Amino acid sequence: MLIPRQKTPDLTLPLLGGGQFDLASEASERGTVICFYRGLHCPICANYLKEFEKRVADFAERGVKTIAISSDGEERTRQMAEKIEAENLRFAYDLPLSVAKDWGLYISTSRGKTSIGIEEPALFAEPGLFMVTPEQTLYYGSVQTMPFVRPHFSELVAALDFAIANSYPARGEYTGAV
C-alpha cells in the first residue's frame, strides 16, 4: 500500500510521440497527476480521458503536469489518444503489470470483447488516480476494482486550489498502531 508523504514507486515508460516519461525527473512546480486507465477496450476510460484532456490547462495553471498511462502497447495507446482527440494530454504506454501492482492497482483478467467490440488484453490494470509531489511523494491516491464511479477532475482541481491556499498536507500518513 502506498503511504501519503512517502516516496512512490519509480515510473519510467515510453511516451506516445517519442521520448520517455520518468517520474523521478518530472519537473513541475507542484507535481504530477497520473491517471492509470484500463486501455483502449474500455469505453468508460475514453469518456474519462476526454474529461482529463479538458482539464490539462487547469492543472498546468496550478503548476501540475498530467499524464495518462495504461498497459496497452503503442498502437492501442495511439488509437485511444486519437479517439479522445487528445491535444495536450500526454500518454505513456507499456506499463508492466508488476509496476501496476507496486502502485496498488488491481489486475483483471479478460472477458473477451467489450461492448464496443474491442478485445480486452489477457491481463490489465484497473483504474487509479494519483497526485505525486515534485519530490515524488504521494499527495493523493484513489484506486478502483472496476471502471465505474471515478473521481472527477473538476473536484481535484478545486481540491488543489484549497490545498494550495491553505498549505494543506497530504493525509492518511499514519502507520502506527490503532
C-alpha positions, 0 to 999 in steps of 0.5 A, a space after each residue: 500500500 502506498 503511504 501519503 508523504 512517502 516516496 512512490 514507486 519509480 515510473 519510467 515508460 515510453 511516451 506516445 510521440 517519442 521520448 520517455 516519461 520518468 517520474 523521478 525527473 518530472 519537473 513541475 512546480 507542484 507535481 504530477 497527476 497520473 491517471 492509470 486507465 484500463 486501455 483502449 477496450 474500455 469505453 468508460 476510460 475514453 469518456 474519462 480521458 476526454 474529461 482529463 484532456 479538458 482539464 490539462 490547462 487547469 492543472 498546468 495553471 496550478 503548476 501540475 503536469 498530467 499524464 495518462 498511462 495504461 498497459 496497452 502497447 503503442 498502437 492501442 495507446 495511439 488509437 485511444 489518444 486519437 479517439 479522445 482527440 487528445 491535444 495536450 494530454 500526454 500518454 505513456 504506454 507499456 506499463 508492466 503489470 508488476 509496476 501496476 501492482 507496486 502502485 496498488 492497482 488491481 489486475 483483471 483478467 479478460 472477458 473477451 470483447 467489450 461492448 464496443 467490440 474491442 478485445 480486452 488484453 489477457 491481463 490489465 490494470 484497473 483504474 487509479 488516480 494519483 497526485 505525486 509531489 515534485 519530490 515524488 511523494 504521494 499527495 493523493 491516491 484513489 484506486 478502483 476494482 472496476 471502471 465505474 464511479 471515478 473521481 472527477 477532475 473538476 473536484 481535484 482541481 478545486 481540491 488543489 486550489 484549497 490545498 494550495 491556499 491553505 498549505 494543506 498536507 497530504 493525509 492518511 500518513 499514519 502507520 502506527 498502531 490503532 
